[in-house]
Amino acid sequence: MKEIRTEDAVGHVLCHDITQIIKGVTKHAVFRKGHIVTEEDIPVLLSVGKDRLYVWEKEEGMLHENDAAEILCGMCENDHMERTETKEGKIELKAACDGLLKVHSAGLKAVNGFGQMMIATRHGNFAVKKGDKLAGTRIIPLIIEETKMEAARKKAMEITGGKSILELKPFHHKKVGIVTTGNEVFYGRIQDTFTPVIEEKLLEFDAELIGHVTWDDDDKKVTASILDLIEQGADVVICTGGMSVDPDDKTPLAIKNTGASIVSYGAPVLPGAMFLLAYYEVHTGNDPRTVAIMGLPGCVMYAKRTIFDLVLPRVMADDRVEAEDLAALGQGGLCLNCPTCTFPNCGFGKGN
Protein backbone atom coordinates (compact mmCIF):
# COMPACT_ATOMS: atom_id res chain seq x y z
CA MET A 1 0.00 0.00 0.00
CA LYS A 2 1.32 3.45 -0.89
CA GLU A 3 0.12 7.06 -0.75
CA ILE A 4 -0.06 9.08 -3.96
CA ARG A 5 -1.58 12.31 -5.30
CA THR A 6 -5.17 11.83 -6.44
CA GLU A 7 -4.35 13.30 -9.83
CA ASP A 8 -1.76 10.53 -10.29
CA ALA A 9 -4.09 7.70 -9.26
CA VAL A 10 -5.54 6.73 -12.65
CA GLY A 11 -5.19 2.96 -13.11
CA HIS A 12 -4.42 2.34 -9.45
CA VAL A 13 -6.53 0.23 -7.07
CA LEU A 14 -8.06 1.83 -3.96
CA CYS A 15 -7.15 0.22 -0.64
CA HIS A 16 -10.24 1.49 1.21
CA ASP A 17 -13.76 2.80 0.69
CA ILE A 18 -14.17 6.48 -0.18
CA THR A 19 -17.22 7.83 1.65
CA GLN A 20 -19.16 10.99 0.93
CA ILE A 21 -20.98 12.59 3.86
CA ILE A 22 -23.49 15.38 3.40
CA LYS A 23 -25.29 16.18 6.65
CA GLY A 24 -28.95 15.29 6.46
CA VAL A 25 -28.61 14.14 2.85
CA THR A 26 -26.27 11.21 2.37
CA LYS A 27 -23.56 9.03 3.79
CA HIS A 28 -22.43 6.43 1.30
CA ALA A 29 -19.36 5.04 -0.41
CA VAL A 30 -18.82 6.74 -3.73
CA PHE A 31 -16.02 4.25 -4.44
CA ARG A 32 -15.42 0.87 -2.86
CA LYS A 33 -12.21 -0.75 -1.78
CA GLY A 34 -10.68 -2.44 -4.81
CA HIS A 35 -12.05 0.11 -7.30
CA ILE A 36 -9.69 0.91 -10.18
CA VAL A 37 -9.48 4.69 -10.53
CA THR A 38 -10.37 6.21 -13.91
CA GLU A 39 -9.81 9.73 -15.30
CA GLU A 40 -13.51 10.51 -14.73
CA ASP A 41 -13.15 9.63 -11.05
CA ILE A 42 -10.59 12.32 -10.26
CA PRO A 43 -13.03 15.28 -9.95
CA VAL A 44 -15.34 13.18 -7.75
CA LEU A 45 -12.49 12.16 -5.46
CA LEU A 46 -11.33 15.75 -5.13
CA SER A 47 -14.89 16.89 -4.39
CA VAL A 48 -15.07 14.62 -1.34
CA GLY A 49 -11.81 15.99 -0.01
CA LYS A 50 -9.42 13.28 -1.20
CA ASP A 51 -6.28 15.11 -2.38
CA ARG A 52 -4.21 12.00 -1.71
CA LEU A 53 -5.12 8.32 -1.87
CA TYR A 54 -3.87 5.03 -0.53
CA VAL A 55 -3.59 2.61 -3.42
CA TRP A 56 -2.51 -0.97 -3.83
CA GLU A 57 1.09 -1.48 -4.82
CA LYS A 58 1.64 -4.65 -6.86
CA GLU A 59 3.71 -7.15 -4.89
CA GLU A 60 5.26 -10.32 -6.20
CA GLY A 61 3.34 -13.37 -5.01
CA MET A 62 0.25 -11.39 -3.94
CA LEU A 63 -3.14 -11.45 -5.67
CA HIS A 64 -5.72 -8.69 -5.83
CA GLU A 65 -9.07 -9.67 -4.31
CA ASN A 66 -10.75 -9.86 -7.71
CA ASP A 67 -8.14 -12.20 -9.13
CA ALA A 68 -8.34 -14.39 -6.05
CA ALA A 69 -12.14 -14.42 -6.28
CA GLU A 70 -11.83 -15.88 -9.77
CA ILE A 71 -9.91 -18.81 -8.30
CA LEU A 72 -12.60 -19.39 -5.66
CA CYS A 73 -15.33 -19.22 -8.27
CA GLY A 74 -13.43 -21.70 -10.40
CA MET A 75 -13.55 -24.21 -7.55
CA CYS A 76 -17.36 -24.01 -7.55
CA GLU A 77 -18.55 -23.14 -11.06
CA ASN A 78 -19.92 -25.99 -13.13
CA ASP A 79 -22.34 -26.70 -15.97
CA HIS A 80 -25.81 -25.12 -15.83
CA MET A 81 -24.57 -22.16 -13.76
CA GLU A 82 -24.24 -18.45 -14.46
CA ARG A 83 -21.97 -16.04 -12.63
CA THR A 84 -22.04 -12.37 -11.82
CA GLU A 85 -19.23 -9.97 -12.58
CA THR A 86 -16.42 -9.78 -10.06
CA LYS A 87 -16.99 -6.92 -7.65
CA GLU A 88 -15.01 -6.11 -4.52
CA GLY A 89 -13.60 -9.62 -4.42
CA LYS A 90 -17.06 -11.18 -4.66
CA ILE A 91 -18.70 -13.42 -7.26
CA GLU A 92 -22.15 -15.02 -7.10
CA LEU A 93 -23.31 -18.13 -8.93
CA LYS A 94 -26.90 -18.60 -10.11
CA ALA A 95 -28.83 -21.52 -11.57
CA ALA A 96 -29.13 -21.47 -15.36
CA CYS A 97 -31.93 -24.07 -15.25
CA ASP A 98 -34.23 -25.86 -12.82
CA GLY A 99 -32.45 -28.71 -11.08
CA LEU A 100 -31.00 -30.31 -7.99
CA LEU A 101 -28.09 -28.60 -6.25
CA LYS A 102 -25.31 -30.84 -5.01
CA VAL A 103 -22.69 -29.51 -2.57
CA HIS A 104 -19.47 -31.32 -1.70
CA SER A 105 -19.53 -30.51 2.00
CA ALA A 106 -16.01 -31.69 2.81
CA GLY A 107 -14.50 -29.68 -0.02
CA LEU A 108 -16.48 -26.61 1.00
CA LYS A 109 -15.37 -26.92 4.62
CA ALA A 110 -11.74 -27.35 3.61
CA VAL A 111 -11.65 -24.12 1.60
CA ASN A 112 -13.42 -22.11 4.29
CA GLY A 113 -10.95 -23.49 6.83
CA PHE A 114 -8.03 -21.69 5.17
CA GLY A 115 -9.21 -18.30 6.40
CA GLN A 116 -9.28 -14.96 4.51
CA MET A 117 -11.56 -16.55 1.90
CA MET A 118 -15.11 -17.86 1.96
CA ILE A 119 -17.69 -19.77 -0.02
CA ALA A 120 -21.31 -19.67 1.18
CA THR A 121 -23.88 -21.92 -0.53
CA ARG A 122 -27.49 -22.99 -0.37
CA HIS A 123 -28.19 -26.38 1.17
CA GLY A 124 -27.42 -29.25 -1.15
CA ASN A 125 -29.89 -31.94 -2.28
CA PHE A 126 -32.70 -29.41 -2.70
CA ALA A 127 -34.47 -28.23 -5.81
CA VAL A 128 -33.61 -24.84 -7.27
CA LYS A 129 -35.27 -22.78 -9.99
CA LYS A 130 -33.60 -21.02 -12.88
CA GLY A 131 -32.20 -17.73 -11.61
CA ASP A 132 -31.90 -18.83 -7.97
CA LYS A 133 -28.70 -17.92 -6.15
CA LEU A 134 -26.52 -20.96 -5.53
CA ALA A 135 -23.43 -19.55 -3.86
CA GLY A 136 -21.37 -16.50 -3.09
CA THR A 137 -17.57 -16.45 -3.02
CA ARG A 138 -15.44 -13.71 -1.52
CA ILE A 139 -11.91 -12.82 -0.52
CA ILE A 140 -11.77 -11.01 2.84
CA PRO A 141 -8.64 -8.81 2.50
CA LEU A 142 -7.76 -6.61 -0.45
CA ILE A 143 -4.77 -8.78 -1.32
CA ILE A 144 -3.95 -12.38 -0.48
CA GLU A 145 -0.98 -14.69 -0.96
CA GLU A 146 -1.03 -16.52 -4.28
CA THR A 147 0.40 -19.60 -2.57
CA LYS A 148 -2.51 -19.64 -0.13
CA MET A 149 -5.06 -19.58 -2.91
CA GLU A 150 -3.25 -22.35 -4.75
CA ALA A 151 -3.10 -24.43 -1.55
CA ALA A 152 -6.86 -24.02 -1.06
CA ARG A 153 -7.58 -24.97 -4.66
CA LYS A 154 -5.30 -28.00 -4.48
CA LYS A 155 -6.88 -29.17 -1.21
CA ALA A 156 -10.41 -28.80 -2.58
CA MET A 157 -9.56 -30.76 -5.73
CA GLU A 158 -7.88 -33.45 -3.63
CA ILE A 159 -10.99 -33.89 -1.48
CA THR A 160 -13.51 -33.74 -4.33
CA GLY A 161 -11.49 -35.95 -6.64
CA GLY A 162 -10.91 -33.13 -9.09
CA LYS A 163 -14.57 -32.17 -9.29
CA SER A 164 -16.22 -28.83 -8.59
CA ILE A 165 -17.55 -28.16 -5.11
CA LEU A 166 -20.96 -27.45 -6.62
CA GLU A 167 -22.98 -29.39 -9.17
CA LEU A 168 -26.39 -28.59 -10.62
CA LYS A 169 -28.20 -31.64 -11.96
CA PRO A 170 -31.05 -30.72 -14.31
CA PHE A 171 -34.39 -32.42 -13.79
CA HIS A 172 -35.37 -34.96 -16.43
CA HIS A 173 -38.63 -35.93 -18.03
CA LYS A 174 -39.92 -38.97 -16.15
CA LYS A 175 -42.71 -41.40 -16.92
CA VAL A 176 -44.48 -42.28 -13.69
CA GLY A 177 -46.78 -45.12 -12.71
CA ILE A 178 -48.86 -45.24 -9.52
CA VAL A 179 -50.06 -48.38 -7.77
CA THR A 180 -52.71 -47.78 -5.10
CA THR A 181 -53.30 -50.61 -2.63
CA GLY A 182 -55.81 -51.30 0.09
CA ASN A 183 -59.11 -53.21 0.41
CA GLU A 184 -60.89 -50.07 1.58
CA VAL A 185 -60.05 -48.18 -1.65
CA PHE A 186 -60.34 -51.18 -3.99
CA TYR A 187 -63.85 -52.04 -2.81
CA GLY A 188 -64.96 -48.39 -2.84
CA ARG A 189 -65.46 -48.10 0.92
CA ILE A 190 -63.46 -44.87 0.96
CA GLN A 191 -62.38 -42.40 -1.71
CA ASP A 192 -58.78 -42.46 -2.93
CA THR A 193 -57.41 -39.18 -1.60
CA PHE A 194 -53.78 -40.30 -1.83
CA THR A 195 -53.28 -40.26 -5.60
CA PRO A 196 -54.32 -36.58 -6.03
CA VAL A 197 -51.62 -35.60 -3.52
CA ILE A 198 -48.96 -37.42 -5.53
CA GLU A 199 -50.20 -35.94 -8.79
CA GLU A 200 -50.02 -32.43 -7.32
CA LYS A 201 -46.42 -32.92 -6.17
CA LEU A 202 -45.44 -34.32 -9.56
CA LEU A 203 -46.67 -31.11 -11.18
CA GLU A 204 -43.58 -29.39 -9.78
CA PHE A 205 -41.49 -31.48 -12.17
CA ASP A 206 -41.50 -32.66 -15.77
CA ALA A 207 -43.45 -35.85 -15.00
CA GLU A 208 -45.83 -37.80 -17.22
CA LEU A 209 -48.34 -40.12 -15.54
CA ILE A 210 -48.57 -43.18 -17.80
CA GLY A 211 -50.64 -45.48 -15.61
CA HIS A 212 -52.56 -45.83 -12.37
CA VAL A 213 -53.96 -49.07 -10.99
CA THR A 214 -55.72 -49.94 -7.74
CA TRP A 215 -55.58 -53.31 -6.00
CA ASP A 216 -56.71 -54.95 -2.81
CA ASP A 217 -54.15 -56.26 -0.31
CA ASP A 218 -52.84 -58.92 -2.71
CA ASP A 219 -49.07 -58.65 -2.97
CA LYS A 220 -48.90 -60.79 -6.12
CA LYS A 221 -51.20 -58.40 -8.01
CA VAL A 222 -49.17 -55.42 -6.82
CA THR A 223 -45.90 -57.04 -7.90
CA ALA A 224 -47.34 -57.82 -11.33
CA SER A 225 -48.62 -54.25 -11.76
CA ILE A 226 -45.26 -52.72 -10.83
CA LEU A 227 -43.52 -54.89 -13.41
CA ASP A 228 -46.20 -54.11 -15.98
CA LEU A 229 -45.76 -50.36 -15.50
CA ILE A 230 -42.00 -50.75 -15.89
CA GLU A 231 -42.56 -52.68 -19.10
CA GLN A 232 -44.74 -49.81 -20.32
CA GLY A 233 -41.76 -47.50 -19.87
CA ALA A 234 -42.16 -46.13 -16.34
CA ASP A 235 -39.03 -44.50 -14.94
CA VAL A 236 -40.64 -44.13 -11.51
CA VAL A 237 -43.24 -46.33 -9.82
CA ILE A 238 -44.97 -45.02 -6.70
CA CYS A 239 -46.90 -47.37 -4.43
CA THR A 240 -49.33 -46.14 -1.79
CA GLY A 241 -50.96 -47.97 1.08
CA GLY A 242 -49.96 -51.12 2.94
CA MET A 243 -46.61 -49.75 4.14
CA SER A 244 -46.84 -50.47 7.88
CA VAL A 245 -45.63 -53.61 9.66
CA ASP A 246 -49.17 -54.96 10.12
CA PRO A 247 -49.54 -58.54 8.78
CA ASP A 248 -52.01 -57.47 6.10
CA ASP A 249 -49.79 -54.62 4.83
CA LYS A 250 -47.93 -56.33 2.01
CA THR A 251 -46.67 -53.53 -0.22
CA PRO A 252 -43.02 -53.87 0.94
CA LEU A 253 -43.18 -57.58 0.12
CA ALA A 254 -44.70 -56.83 -3.28
CA ILE A 255 -41.89 -54.40 -4.12
CA LYS A 256 -39.23 -56.85 -2.94
CA ASN A 257 -40.69 -59.64 -5.10
CA THR A 258 -40.17 -57.57 -8.26
CA GLY A 259 -36.48 -58.33 -7.89
CA ALA A 260 -35.67 -54.68 -7.21
CA SER A 261 -32.74 -53.81 -4.97
CA ILE A 262 -34.10 -52.44 -1.69
CA VAL A 263 -32.13 -49.39 -0.55
CA SER A 264 -34.03 -49.05 2.71
CA TYR A 265 -37.35 -49.84 4.30
CA GLY A 266 -37.55 -47.09 6.88
CA ALA A 267 -36.03 -43.62 7.12
CA PRO A 268 -35.13 -41.38 10.10
CA VAL A 269 -37.66 -38.76 9.04
CA LEU A 270 -40.92 -37.68 10.61
CA PRO A 271 -43.32 -37.67 8.87
CA GLY A 272 -42.20 -40.58 6.71
CA ALA A 273 -40.54 -43.24 8.85
CA MET A 274 -42.15 -46.15 6.95
CA PHE A 275 -40.81 -45.03 3.58
CA LEU A 276 -39.35 -47.62 1.20
CA LEU A 277 -36.96 -46.96 -1.66
CA ALA A 278 -35.79 -49.50 -4.22
CA TYR A 279 -34.19 -49.51 -7.66
CA TYR A 280 -35.04 -51.88 -10.50
CA GLU A 281 -32.54 -52.35 -13.30
CA VAL A 282 -34.01 -52.78 -16.79
CA HIS A 283 -31.56 -54.57 -19.08
CA THR A 284 -33.84 -55.51 -21.96
CA GLY A 285 -34.06 -53.55 -25.19
CA ASN A 286 -31.70 -50.88 -26.51
CA ASP A 287 -32.33 -48.43 -23.70
CA PRO A 288 -31.28 -49.89 -20.34
CA ARG A 289 -32.51 -47.78 -17.45
CA THR A 290 -32.84 -47.67 -13.68
CA VAL A 291 -36.36 -47.41 -12.30
CA ALA A 292 -36.95 -45.89 -8.86
CA ILE A 293 -39.69 -47.60 -6.86
CA MET A 294 -41.05 -45.79 -3.82
CA GLY A 295 -43.41 -47.11 -1.20
CA LEU A 296 -45.11 -44.14 0.45
CA PRO A 297 -46.49 -44.27 4.00
CA GLY A 298 -49.91 -42.82 4.75
CA CYS A 299 -48.48 -39.59 6.19
CA VAL A 300 -47.69 -38.39 2.65
CA MET A 301 -51.44 -38.17 2.08
CA TYR A 302 -52.18 -35.73 4.90
CA ALA A 303 -48.91 -34.10 6.06
CA LYS A 304 -47.81 -30.93 4.24
CA ARG A 305 -44.19 -32.05 3.84
CA THR A 306 -42.66 -35.50 4.33
CA ILE A 307 -39.81 -37.77 3.29
CA PHE A 308 -41.35 -37.81 -0.21
CA ASP A 309 -40.51 -34.12 -0.64
CA LEU A 310 -36.87 -34.81 0.24
CA VAL A 311 -36.38 -37.81 -2.04
CA LEU A 312 -38.51 -36.91 -5.08
CA PRO A 313 -36.25 -34.06 -6.36
CA ARG A 314 -33.26 -36.41 -6.27
CA VAL A 315 -35.15 -39.08 -8.18
CA MET A 316 -36.20 -36.54 -10.80
CA ALA A 317 -32.56 -35.47 -11.26
CA ASP A 318 -31.24 -39.05 -11.57
CA ASP A 319 -29.32 -38.58 -8.33
CA ARG A 320 -29.19 -42.07 -6.85
CA VAL A 321 -30.10 -42.17 -3.16
CA GLU A 322 -28.20 -44.67 -1.04
CA ALA A 323 -28.90 -45.99 2.45
CA GLU A 324 -26.28 -43.69 3.96
CA ASP A 325 -28.02 -40.68 2.37
CA LEU A 326 -31.27 -41.62 4.08
CA ALA A 327 -29.46 -42.26 7.37
CA ALA A 328 -27.97 -38.76 7.22
CA LEU A 329 -31.46 -37.24 7.19
CA GLY A 330 -31.87 -37.95 10.90
CA GLN A 331 -30.44 -34.55 11.82
CA GLY A 332 -33.02 -32.12 10.45
CA GLY A 333 -35.43 -34.94 9.67
CA LEU A 334 -38.04 -33.79 12.17
CA CYS A 335 -40.73 -31.61 10.62
CA LEU A 336 -42.04 -29.12 13.20
CA ASN A 337 -45.46 -28.84 11.56
CA CYS A 338 -45.34 -25.07 11.66
CA PRO A 339 -48.72 -23.28 11.44
CA THR A 340 -47.47 -21.67 8.22
CA CYS A 341 -45.28 -23.99 6.19
CA THR A 342 -42.19 -22.28 4.71
CA PHE A 343 -40.51 -25.39 3.25
CA PRO A 344 -37.91 -25.48 1.78
CA ASN A 345 -36.96 -22.28 3.60
CA CYS A 346 -36.76 -24.08 6.93
CA GLY A 347 -34.64 -26.70 8.69
CA PHE A 348 -36.58 -29.76 7.51
CA GLY A 349 -34.26 -32.14 5.69
CA LYS A 350 -31.18 -29.97 6.27
CA GLY A 351 -28.72 -32.00 8.29
CA ASN A 352 -24.93 -32.07 8.15
Secondary structure by P-SEA (a helix, b strand, c coil): cbbbbccccccccccbbbbbbcccccccccccccccccccaaaaaaaacccbbbbbccccccccaaaaaaaaaaaccccccccccccccbbbbbbcccbbbbbaaaaaaaaaacccccccccccccccccccccbbbbbccccccaaaaaaaaaaaaaaacccccbbbbbbcbbbbbbbbbcccccccccccaaaaaaaaaaccccccccccccccccaaaaaaaaaaaaaacccbbbbcccccccccccaaaaaaaccccccccccccccccccccbbbbbccccbbbbbbbbbbcccccccccccccccaaaaaacccccaaaaaacccccccccccccccccccccccc
